[in-house]
């Protein structure tokens, strides 16, 4: 496991700016609105040849009755518990505050190594005299940084790696199946993540839009090693008014790109909505192995035919994803949640399937024997051979005499033959048609 650095501090001291500067990409949402980063955000970076994981946390308000702020404090506490070293970020412009002192006291109780950083030291060559008051926190020498300009970040990381475990103690990061939880707001993504992890990993609230960032959580059990990416719910564009919400839609799309498997969550009490079809379409178009997860099944009045009727509705409304298995669960009660791990492993393996050219051409020959290739104005389609050129999703190239004769319906027939023979459940299939004379890629 890589060493973990957690950045904590009161709201709006520049934690997300510093996080983005260190990892070298805009992963955390940065706004001048306190409380924008509500959950823990993970990023990967390295310094002096030492790779590490960086956690950005929501701002800590030591004393607050606000529900969301209380959740944020709990999230920061969990980040503190998992970190090898903690960076307490303060702000030279507001100076040392009582809240800084309370946060420092909370960190001292954790018994974890702490590096104190004073942010917004944007001017170089001179030290603001207010800088020295931060010694009063009792955390040793502060490090002057400017998250905006990057000044001092090297000194900060130098101080952090002194607390890293020896290299020989670090385990090699093994391959994990990356799983993105996607769906419209308030469908239960965060509740499912928390059910899987068995901890309050993600803020759960019945206020739609609570999870604004994509959050990575590591988990392993007898079925394998996983990384769950909980994404902000994707809203209709007409309702995406704030810049923050626009970032969240982009973040969910990026999470799909990073994922090996997508769990497409649907609210059982609402059925498949237009927004659900758009969310599922993103995963399908990205070529991701997918599972359709019908959540809140405990809230549905059932008889002996309810599940079959709902499955038929899902198949009808998501007709382009008939390959995806459908699982009915309750994140609240845990009903059928353990079954998810087997399915995730299964569809991931299906998306990684490799088939020899010989086996493919046997299927192709049988398919042409059963259904003759189409003709157009006296010219018949001649198919020479088929080969696999990629995985995740499986990608096949079929060589023929004339690509325009290869009607879409016959292409779909060949796809059905492949699925019937080799399974390929849970994953889309890409088929490229190449005609004689095309240069080999």
N, C-alpha and C positions, 0 to 999 in steps of 0.2 A: 504494500500500500504506500502511495506517495505521501510525503509529509504534507500536512494541511495547515494553512495560515488563514485565520479568520480576521476580517476587518470589522471592528465594532466601534460604536460611539453613539452619541445622541444624534437626533435627526438633523440633516442638512449641513453636516460638517464636510461633505465631499467624499463619502465612502465610495459611492458608485463611480465618481470620476477617477479616483485612485485605482479602483478595481479594473476599470477599462484601460487605464494607462499601463498597468502592469501586464495584463494579459494581451494587450495589443489589438483589441477589437472592441467594438461597441456591443457588449453583451448585456450589461446592466442598463436599464432605462435611466437616463440622466435628465432630470428636470429640477427647476428651482422650487418645486413644491415639496414640503416635508412629507415623508411617508410614502413616496413613490415606490421605493424598494420595500416590499412588505415581507417577502419570503427570503429564504437563503438562496443565493445564486452561486453556482459553482463554475470555476473556469480553470484552465490548465496553463501553466507557464513554466519557465525554468530560469535559473540564475546560477552562474558559475558552474554550469554542467549538472546542476541538481534540479530535476523536474519536481514540481510541487503543485498541489491543488490550492486554489485561492477561493475563499468564501466571502461573498458580500452579504451583509445582513441589513435588515430594516433597522432604523434608528431606535435606540433604547430610550424610552421615557420612563425613568425609574418609578415615578409616582403618577399614575393616571387611571382614571375610571373608564376611559374610552376603550371600547371593545377591541377595535382593530389595533390600537396602540398596545394593548395588553397582549394580544396575539403576537405582535412584532417582538415584544420583549421576550416572550417564550421562545420564539424562533431563534433569536440571538443567543439565548441561554443554551439551546441545543447545539448551535454552532460552536460555542465556547467549549462545551463538553467534548466535542469531536476533534477539536483543533490540537495541533502540537505546539503552536505558538500563536499568540493573539496580538494584533496590532490595535491599540487604542488610538483612534484618530480624533484630534481636537482641532479647534479653529482659532487662528490668531486674531481674526477680525472681531469675534465676539469675546475673545479672552477666556480666561479660566472661569467656569461657571460652577454653581453648586451641583448641577446635573452631571458635569464631568467628574466631580469628586465622588458622587454616588455611584457612577458607572465604574470608576476606578476601584472603589471599595468592593463592588460586586465581583470584579475580575480578580482582585487579590484573594477573595474567598475561594476561587476556583483552583488556586495553587498552580495555575499554568504559567509558563513563561510569558511575559508581557513586554512588548516594545511600544513605547510611547512616541507618537508622531504628531507634530504640529503642522497642520495644513494651511494653505493659502499664504505661504511665505514666498510670494511671487517675485519680490525684488531680490536681485543677487548682489553680492558684495557688501551688504550691510545687514546687521541683525536688529530686528525690532526689539526694543527693550522689554516689551510685554512677553517675549519668548521665555524669559527666565522665570516668570511666575508659575510656569507649568512644572517646575521642579517641586512645587508644593504638593503635587499628587503623590510623591514618594515612590515613583516608578523608575528612578534613575535618570540618565541623560536623555532628554527628548531629541528626536531626529527632525530637523526642519525639512519639510517637503512642500512642493507645489504640484498637486494632482493635475492642475490645468496645464502646466508647462512641462512637467516631468522632472523638475529639479528635485534632487535628494532621494529619488526612488531607489537608486543604486545603494546609497548608504542605508536605507531602510531595509532592503533585502539582505544586505551584508549582515545587519544586526539580527535578522530573522534566521538565517541559515546556521548561525551559531547554535541554535536550539534544535536543529534537525537531528534525527537519529542517525547513527553511522550508516554509511551506504550499504554495508553488508546486511543490515537489519531490514532494509527495504525489500519487500517482495516485488517480484516482477508483476506489472499490471497485466493480468490475463485477459483474453478476449471475453467480452461481455456482450450479451444480446441487448441492443439499445431499443427500448420500447417507448414510443410516444403515445401519450393519452390525449386524444383530440376529441373535440365536440363543441357544441354551442355552450354558452355560459350556464352554470348551475345545473349541469347534467350529472354531476357527481364525480368528476375527475379527481379532485383533491381528496374526497372521501375515500375513493378507491385506492389512491396512493397511500393514504394513512392506514387503511385496512391491511394492505399488503405489507407495509413496513412495521406495523404494530407500534407506531409512535405518532405524535402530532407533528409530522414532518412538514405538512403544508397547511396554511391557514384554511380552515373550513368555516364557511359562513353562508347563510342563505341570501346574502346580498350578491347579486350577479356581478361578475367582474372583479371579485376579490383577488383572484390570482392573476397578476398582470404579466409576470415574467415566466419564461420556461425554466423549470427547476429540475436538476438532476439528482436522483437518489439511487444509491448503490444497494444491491440486495442479492443474497445468494441463498439457495436451499438445495435440497436433493435433486432438483430438476436442472440446476445450472446457476450461472452468474448473470445477473441482469443489471441494467441501468434504466430506471424509469424516468422519463421526461414528462413532467406534468406541465401542460401548456395553458395559457390563458384561453378562455372560451372565445370562439370566433363569432362575432356578431354580424348582423346584416350591415352592409356599408352605409345605409341610410342612418344607422344608429351609431356609427363610429364618428363621434363629433370631436372628442378630445384627441390631441396628439398622442397621449399615452395609450389610448385604445388602438390607434393606428399602429403604434409600435407592437402592440400585443398580437395583432393579426399577422404582422410580419414575423414576429417571434415564433408563432405557432407554425407558420410555413417553414421557417428555418428548422424547427424541431422535427418536422416530417422529413426534411432533407437529411438530417443527421441520423434518423431512426433506421433500424433494420426491420422492425415490426410496428405497425400502427394499431392501437386499440381505438376503434371508432365507437364512442359512447352515445347511446340513444336513450332518451327518457321513456320508459315503458308507459308512463301515465299520459304521454302526449303522442306517442307513435312517431313515425318518420315525418319530419317537417322538411320544408324546402331548404332550410338552412343545413339540416343534416345531410341532404343530398350533395350540397356544395362542399361541406367538410369532407365527406367520404370521397368526393371527386378529386380533391387535392391529393389524397393518399394514392388513389388509383392512378392518376396521371403521373405521379412521381414514381410509379412502379414499385410501391412498397407492399410487402406481405402484410395482410390485414386480417383482423378479427373484428366482427361486429358484435359489440357488447351491449345488450339491452339491460340497462340498470334500473333500479327501483322496482324490481319485479315483486317485491314484498307488498307494494302498495296497490297492486292490480287485483281486482276480484276475479277469481278463476273458476273455470269448470274444466271438464276433461278435454275441451277443444281450444282453450284460450291460447296456449303456447303455439299450437300449430297455426292458428289464425294469425297471430302476431308474426310468426316466421314467414308466412305467405305474404303478409303486408311488407315486411322488410325486403323479401326477394323481389316483390313487384316494384317497389319504389327505388330500390338500388339494383336495378336489373343489370347494370354494367358490372356488378361485383358478385355475381352468382358463385364465384370461386371461393368467397370468404366465408368461413364458418360463422355461425350465429350462436352466441352463448347468452343465456338469461341469468342475471346475477342480482344480488343486492349487496352493494358496498356497505350498507348500514348494518345488516345482520351477518354478512360474510357468506351468504348462500352462494355456492358454486364458485366462489373466488379461487379456491385452491386449484380448480380445473384449468384456470387461466394459464398457469405455468406450463402444463403439458401442451396446451394449444400453442403458446408462444414458441416453445421449443420446436414443436412440430412444423408450424408454418415457416419458421426460420430455416429449418432444414430443407423444406420443400423449395423455398426460394433459392437455395444454394445447390440444388440438384444439377448434376452434370450427366448428360446422356451421350453415349458414343455415337459417332456418325453412322456406324453399321446398324445399330438398333433404330435410329431415327429413320433410316431409309427403308427398313423393313416395314415400319408403320406407314410410311409414305406410300410404299408399293401396295400394301393392303388397302389403304384408303382410296387409291386411284382405281383399284380393281372393283371396289364396292360402288363408288360413285365416279363416273367418268369426268375428267376435267372439262370445264366449259368451252364452248366455241363461240366465235363472233364473226359473222359474215364469211363463214366457210373456213376460218382459221381456228385451229384447235390449240388450246394451251398445252404445252409440253413441259413437264416438270422433270428436271434432270437429277437433282439431289438436294438434300437438306443437311445442314450442319449447325451445331451450337457454337455461338461465339461469345456468350457471356452468361453471367448469373446475377441474381438479385436485381431485377427479376431474370428468369431464364430468357435468353435472347437467341432466336433461331434465324438463320438466313436460308431462304429457299431460292435455288437457281432455276430459271425457266427460259423459254424461248422469247417470250414477250410479256413484260410486266403488266401492260394494260389489259391483257386477257385474263389476268388473275383476279377474278371478281371477289369483292369483299366477302360475299356469302361462302365462297369456296375456301377462302382463307379461314373463316370462322369454323368451317367444317373440319379443316386440318387441325385447328387448335383443339376442337372437341375430341378428335381422335388422339391427340397427344395426352390430353387430360385423362381420357378413358384408360389409356395404356400405362401412363407413368404417374398418375395422381395429380401432382402439382397443385394440391389444394392450398388455398389461402394466399396464393401469389398470382399477380397478373403475368401474362406471357407477351413478350414482344416478338413479332415476326416481321422480318424485312424481306421484301421481294426484290431479287436482282435478276436482270435478264442477260442473255448471252451478249458478250461484248463489254459488259461493265468491268471496270478494273477491280481486282481483288483488293479489299481493305487490308 
